[in-house]
Amino acid sequence: MADLSGLSSVSGASLTETQIRGILAQIDLDITNLLRDGKLSALKYAIPGAADRAGNLRALLEARSYYQTLLTSRPSWEVSVGE
């Protein structure tokens, strides 16, 4: 697929709560794998040619923070029932 020259032809919907939770779960898994046994699972987020585990961890933590903020900023309802 060719690179886009702009975003005017791109459309989509906002992420659902389930999608955001799925992204957070994947990030958590990547962080865990990065920290276990010296694995570099988070390299898919890295700049090509750079194998910087600390940089990869920082990028994952920043992404996690972003998606957590996105999740908590969503409108929510709290329902209670009185007798």
Residue pairs with C-beta under 8 A, 6 or more apart in sequence:
4 10
15 23
15 70
17 71
17 74
20 67
20 70
20 71
20 74
21 71
23 67
24 64
24 67
24 68
24 71
27 60
27 63
27 64
27 67
28 64
30 41
30 42
30 45
30 60
31 42
31 57
31 60
31 61
31 64
33 39
33 41
33 42
34 40
34 41
34 42
34 53
34 56
34 57
34 60
35 57
40 51
40 53
40 56
42 53
42 56
42 57
42 59
42 60
43 51
43 56
45 56
45 59
45 60
45 63
46 52
46 55
46 56
46 59
